[in-house]
Amino acid sequence: MSGFEATESWALAQDAADPLAPFRGEFLIPPHGDGEQVYLCGNSLGLQPRATRQALLDELDDWARLAVEAHFRGRHPWMPYHAEVREHLAELVGAEPSEVVAMNSLTVNLHLMMVSFYLPTAERHAIMIERGAFPSDRYAVESQIRFHGYDPAEALIELEPDEPGGTLSMQAIERALDEHGQRTALVLLPGLQYLTGQAFDLRLLSEMGHRKGCVVGFDLAHAAGNLRVPLHDSHCDFAVWCSYKYLNSGPGAVAGCFVHARHARTPRPRFAGWWGHDQATRFRMGPQFVPTPGADGWQLSNPPILALAPLRVSLEIFHRAGMERLREKSKRLTGYLDWLIRSRLDHVLEVTTPAESFRRGCQLSLRVKGPRDAGRALFEHLSAHGVIGDWREPDIIRVAPTPLYNRYVDCLHFVAEVEHWAATR
Ligand SMILES: *Cc1c(COP(=O)(O)O)cnc(C)c1O
């Protein structure tokens, strides 16, 4: 028994009893008419925390009042600023503080990681990704293969989805590794697949890849702030993620990067910049690059304070809410939406995201039954009525109730709006 009920009174009672409900008040929910949007698009752009504006104004004020001295005397001194976000970032992704750094953007970090961790040889130069990989990851990987003088037609191995909703079984990955593992230099997989919503077991994937002698890296764009990701314990080699999706740090926010502690003092090649230089001697401005041990050693430039301030605010919220509590709520909230859709919208929508909670995060991918134009019309109807998800060609609507600011009644309103559309066709 699910214990769920499809009534407004039941949903409101769940929200009233939810210990995380007050966090919604810390976010700016976009208006719709006289009310608020039903915002289910945190998988694409997370909402703005109320505290972000003041954090930015504080930095502008410190710049105005203190100018260069704000590096040391600001309310949040700029010199060690990236270290201020480090503890909470590490906590969020299950890492040691020295294993994480906030820098650049996701695709830039992916390239920097591949410079160090994709070291192809004649016998072993392939990269394994999923066939439906996010385009940026695919472009990055193909360009790295070409950069090293190989041909993606031969050196890019794509895992074929083998399950009905376009998801990938562990057996399919195992088979691909058995067949191609010996020639694979790098296995690059998502923590959570952006299109299908499928979540992966990072520990298991790392172990499977390492058993074949491959480097294993993860793209956590849709996993960070959504799932508990035990990065250190997973033993993966590196990971990258962005901060504007579930991490609510604003458009194009500063991204994250993880390098496992066993690579802290790696002799591998890297692209270097002065901010990755050993901190004790950075300002001697010597000619020879000596990397700081740990993830910090991959930094290039001094960090963009105005872009880090929203990340600092956001991570502080995650710290107070706690990823464990968020995940518990998330499983039930998405479980509720899933139950509502299966029991009331079966004639309109098919849930293609795995049903097991350990194989998904908060996002559900919904295939609209019927022709493509009907799907598009439904999506536009929802948007016009302030119910915000996103659309992926040819027939997928993604909705993601996030545990920080979404409610049980949001799930109910989504379903009511779809029913309304279906009834008036
Ligand atoms: C969102 C997303 C990106 C976006 O890359 P940026 O460098 O942040 O523009 C890349 N890869 C995946 C898997 C994503 O989900």
Ligand as a Chemical Component Dictionary entry (heavy atoms), coordinates in Angstrom:
data_LIG
# 
_chem_comp.id                   LIG 
_chem_comp.type                 NON-POLYMER 
_chem_comp.pdbx_formal_charge   0 
_chem_comp.three_letter_code    LIG 
# 
loop_
_chem_comp_atom.comp_id 
_chem_comp_atom.atom_id 
_chem_comp_atom.alt_atom_id 
_chem_comp_atom.type_symbol 
_chem_comp_atom.charge 
_chem_comp_atom.model_Cartn_x 
_chem_comp_atom.model_Cartn_y 
_chem_comp_atom.model_Cartn_z 
_chem_comp_atom.pdbx_ordinal 
LIG C1 C1 C 0 23.594 20.646 -17.597 1  
LIG C2 C2 C 0 24.628 19.730 -18.116 2  
LIG C3 C3 C 0 25.787 20.224 -18.743 3  
LIG C4 C4 C 0 25.972 21.687 -18.993 4  
LIG O1 O1 O 0 27.325 22.011 -19.144 5  
LIG P1 P1 P 0 27.849 23.489 -18.805 6  
LIG O2 O2 O 0 29.289 23.380 -19.026 7  
LIG O3 O3 O 0 27.454 23.774 -17.387 8  
LIG O4 O4 O 0 27.161 24.440 -19.729 9  
LIG C5 C5 C 0 26.733 19.307 -19.165 10 
LIG N1 N1 N 0 26.575 17.971 -18.979 11 
LIG C6 C6 C 0 25.462 17.468 -18.373 12 
LIG C7 C7 C 0 25.317 15.995 -18.176 13 
LIG C8 C8 C 0 24.462 18.332 -17.949 14 
LIG O5 O5 O 0 23.361 17.832 -17.378 15 
# 
loop_
_chem_comp_bond.comp_id 
_chem_comp_bond.atom_id_1 
_chem_comp_bond.atom_id_2 
_chem_comp_bond.value_order 
_chem_comp_bond.pdbx_ordinal 
LIG C1 C2 SING 1  
LIG C2 C3 SING 2  
LIG C2 C8 DOUB 3  
LIG C3 C4 SING 4  
LIG C3 C5 DOUB 5  
LIG C4 O1 SING 6  
LIG O1 P1 SING 7  
LIG P1 O2 DOUB 8  
LIG P1 O3 SING 9  
LIG P1 O4 SING 10 
LIG C5 N1 SING 11 
LIG N1 C6 DOUB 12 
LIG C6 C7 SING 13 
LIG C6 C8 SING 14 
LIG C8 O5 SING 15 
# 
